Amino acid sequence: MDVTDFKSYLSQFLDEESLKRHFGNEPVRTELHAPFNNFFGDDLLTLLSRNTDILPDRLALLRSHLKTVSDTKRQRHLRAAAAVTLGRYVRERSNDPSYDYEHGPSPKRWFSLAVELNSVLGAWELANEHLVDRRLIVRCGYPTYLLPQLAHTTQTKLSARFGSDAETTLAWLRGIHLSLPHVQNGFKYWQLETLEAALACIVNWLTLMPKPMLGQRVRLQPRAVDERLEAMKWIWPLWKRLIEAANHLDHNDDARHQYLVAQIDAVRLFLTEAEAGTSNNPFEHRQRASSQSPTVPITGESMVVIPGVITPSAEKSESVYLAQYEVLRKPVALTPMPNLERLNAIRDALAVEFPWAYEALRVVMSGLVARRRHGVRRLGMQPILLAGNPGSGKTRFAQRLSDLLGTPNTVINLAGMSDVKVLKGVTRGWASNRPSRLIEFIGQVKVANPLFVLDEIDKAQTYDHGNGGRPHDALLDLLEPGNARRYNDIYLLTECDLSHCLYIATANSLLALPEPLLSRLQPVLFPTPGSEHAEVIVKGIVTDLEREWNVPVGTLTVSARDIERLRGLNPREMRRALLGLFGDESNSAIYTLH
């Protein structure tokens, strides 16, 4: 586009006097120059960037974006956002029937620039453009289908004879990588559109794999499947945090949240079948799995926690509170059992962190491996009782196991507990009325098999204060699968299926525990770490603190001299000492990196 064409284009927005004031009566023969090789050869944008007259709002906004993206002193995220907007504008122009798509400016150049500026949205848009080049489109599934589908732009029928290309999958993977640094700040300042783009990059990269080589059958390439299964080790925690952030911005839309959680199960099922090579055409399995509604159990990996009706209340405020538990009357996701390779990796990681707890690790992991070898698909384990001295790391061991298994966990402290309010709920009519802590937590995390750490189970009161029973009696029902399947919540006034929950109890002594309770738990000695484990303990505490404080890895450091001073303390004492060390004013220059 030359100056004459540009004047003609602007004439629909500016009067003749304004055009003369800007361009004059004589033709402009000076060659114009603009950043990015004249904005990737786009004459219109080049001329627009040099225009100094008053423009219509939309053109003025485009000119502002051009200035932003060209200013290297501006923050990268602002330049990236401007690049995405300009790419979308160029794409909009390309939809004009008269547009020369083959020789005209390409939106891919702008989206590639956005990716260079670390934009997740840019990576997602770049992948879409690569698909457009091949006359393909990704059809998203919400609320009907759990997995994305590739379709031709000229038809809606899913084809099993094509997949994504290398450039597209690379753009999706780049979007995933660009999301990782933002986990530390909880995706602060992200818009819902960016969160959804990151989630789409994850699901698309995991399921829409590259097209097989010419002449091959439609079976997915084993290397691509293995690559994705291996990547799930770090994608899984990222995925969960993206869903949590999206749920917060989406005004806690339970249906949408449940769909995203069920999508994880569908992707894992798809990859597991592809890994096993059960079909020459895994896309057929994908189509059948995707046709399931998100409110329907998917191959046994979701379940209804409250099969009956929650007894209504005459109080309006209480009815509103009860309504939030209606979600548990629909299928809730079950955390799947990791494959054998992943279980072995978990065993190795825990052995490094807790080298003194060999027996506990052996008992816990052997039970998990046995279930997986016999075809168990959902996470489950026998209730375990870790017995050992205070401060030996029992609770942290249980929490780390839960984190590595990919299921939520919470600690229920039974020390001094003299009634069953926490375990069974509080009757309606009381000021403190509420469901049991177990139902509350399942309702919060939308997972039917979380891990509950029953801390200091030996310190619960063994006598009845007249408040509905003793804690140990309530635990007898929870730890017995048959009774847990019909567990009665006093507040909801209905039976709940808690048979899939996981339990790890901790105790300093077995003497105070009644025999019926011990028979439902597998006691395991959890020894006190020795002085030779000081380095391992310090490393674990530092990692936990960095995660709790939401600071970058490596922010907290401990010198070899300080480790020697801490040697001989148990983990709990060591944590207190480290907090004092990090808070010491004289150490501020050493321990503060930002």
C-alpha positions, 0 to 999 in steps of 0.5 A, a space after each residue: 500500500 503506497 501513500 495514495 492508497 493510504 490516503 484513499 483508505 483514510 478518506 472514509 474517516 477524515 475530511 478533505 481539509 484534514 487530509 491536506 493538512 497531513 499530506 499536503 498537495 504534493 505527493 510524498 516521495 520519501 521512503 518510510 521506515 518502521 521497526 520490525 522491517 516495516 512491521 513485517 512488510 505491512 504498508 498499512 501499519 507502517 503508514 499508520 505508525 507515521 501518521 500524526 493526525 487525529 484518527 478514528 478511535 480504532 486506528 488511533 488504538 492500533 497506532 498506540 499498539 504499534 508504538 508500544 510494541 516498538 518501544 524496547 523500554 516498555 515492559 515485555 508483557 505490555 509489548 507482548 499484549 500489543 503484538 497479540 492484538 496486532 496479529 489479530 488485526 492482521 488476521 481480521 484483514 486477511 478474512 476480507 475476500 479481496 485480501 492477498 493471503 499468499 503475499 499479504 502480511 501474515 499474522 503469524 509474524 506478530 504471534 511469533 513476536 509475542 512468543 519471543 516476548 513470553 506470551 502464552 496467548 501468542 503461542 496459542 494463537 500461533 498454533 492456531 495459525 499453523 492449523 489454518 495453513 493446513 485447513 484445520 481447526 481445533 474444536 473445543 469440547 465444553 460442555 459436551 466433549 472432554 477432549 479436543 478434536 481436529 476438524 477440517 475448516 470445510 467440514 465438521 466430521 472428525 477425521 482419523 487420518 490426520 493429526 497436528 504437525 510439528 510446528 503446531 505441537 511445538 507452539 503448544 509446548 512453548 505455551 506450556 513452558 511459558 506458563 511455568 514461571 507464573 506458578 510462583 506468583 499464582 498467575 497474578 494479573 493473568 486474565 481468564 483468556 490467558 488461563 484458558 489458552 494455557 489450559 488449551 495448550 496443555 490438552 492439545 499438546 497431550 492429545 493432538 499428536 503429530 501426524 504419522 509419517 506417510 505410509 504408516 498406520 494411524 497408530 500413534 508413534 510410541 515416542 510421542 506417547 512416551 514423551 507426553 507421559 514423561 512430561 505429565 510429571 511436571 505438567 500435572 501440578 501446573 495443570 492443577 494450579 491453572 484450573 484453580 486460578 481459572 476457577 477463581 476468575 470464572 466466579 467459581 463456576 462449579 460446572 466449568 471446574 468439574 469439566 476441567 477436572 474430568 478432562 484430566 482423567 480423560 487425557 490420562 485415560 487416552 494416554 494410558 490406552 495409547 501407551 498400552 497400544 490397545 488399538 491401531 486407532 486411538 482416535 476412535 477411543 478418543 471419540 468415544 471418551 469425548 462423547 461422554 458428558 462431564 457429568 457421567 462417570 468416565 470408566 470408573 474414574 469418577 463417582 458420586 459422593 452423596 448418592 441420596 438427597 440432602 435434607 432441605 432446611 427451612 432456613 433460607 441462609 442455611 439452604 444457600 449453604 447446603 446448596 454448595 454440596 449439591 455438586 457432590 451428588 454428581 460424579 466427582 473425579 477420582 485421582 488415578 493410580 500412577 503407572 509403575 514407572 511413576 510409582 518407582 520414581 515416587 519411591 526413589 524421590 521419597 527415599 532421597 528425602 526420608 532415608 531413615 524411613 525405609 520400612 514405612 516407604 517399603 510398606 506404603 509403596 509395595 501396597 500401591 505397586 501391588 494394586 497397579 500391577 493387578 490393574 487398579 486404575 484409581 488411587 487407593 491404599 490401605 490405611 497406614 499408622 506411622 508410629 514414632 517419636 515427636 518431630 521425626 517427620 511423620 506428617 511431612 512424609 504423608 503430605 509429600 507422598 500425597 503431593 507426589 501421588 497427585 491427590 489433595 491432602 489435609 491434616 486433621 489434628 486429633 490431639 485432645 479431640 473429645 467428640 465427633 464434630 469434626 469427623 461427623 459434622 455438627 447438628 443443625 440449629 447450633 451456631 457452629 453447625 457444619 458438615 464433617 471436615 471430610 465432606 468439606 474438604 472433598 467439596 473444596 477440592 472436587 476429588 473423591 479420594 484425597 488423603 487425610 492425615 489423622 495426626 496424633 491419633 493416640 492423643 484423642 480422648 477415649 471417653 465420651 463427653 455426651 457429644 455424640 460419641 468418641 473420635 475413635 468410634 467414628 474412625 472405626 466407620 471411616 476406616 472400614 470400607 463397607 461402613 464408609 460407603 454409607 457414612 452418615 453426615 450429621 449436618 447434611 442428614 444423608 449418607 455419604 460414600 467416603 469409601 475411596 478416601 485415603 488415610 495415614 494416621 500418626 502416633 507417638 505410641 500404640 498403647 492408647 489405641 484400642 484394639 478394634 482401631 489398630 486392627 483397621 490400621 497397618 502400624 509401621 515404625 517411623 524412626 527418628 532420623 540420625 545426625 547423618 541425615 542433617 543435610 537431607 532434612 535441611 534441604 527438605 525444610 528449605 524446599 517447604 519454606 520456599 514453597 510456603 513463602 512463594 519465593 523462587 527456588 534457591 532463595 533460601 540457603 544454609 551454609 555448611 557451618 550452620 548445618 553442623 550447628 543444627 546436626 542432631 536436632 529432630 526435623 521439628 526442632 531444626 525447622 524452628 532453628 532455621 526460621 530463627 536463622 533466616 530471621 536473624 538481622 545479621 543474616 539478612 544480606 546472606 539469605 535475602 536474594 530479592 
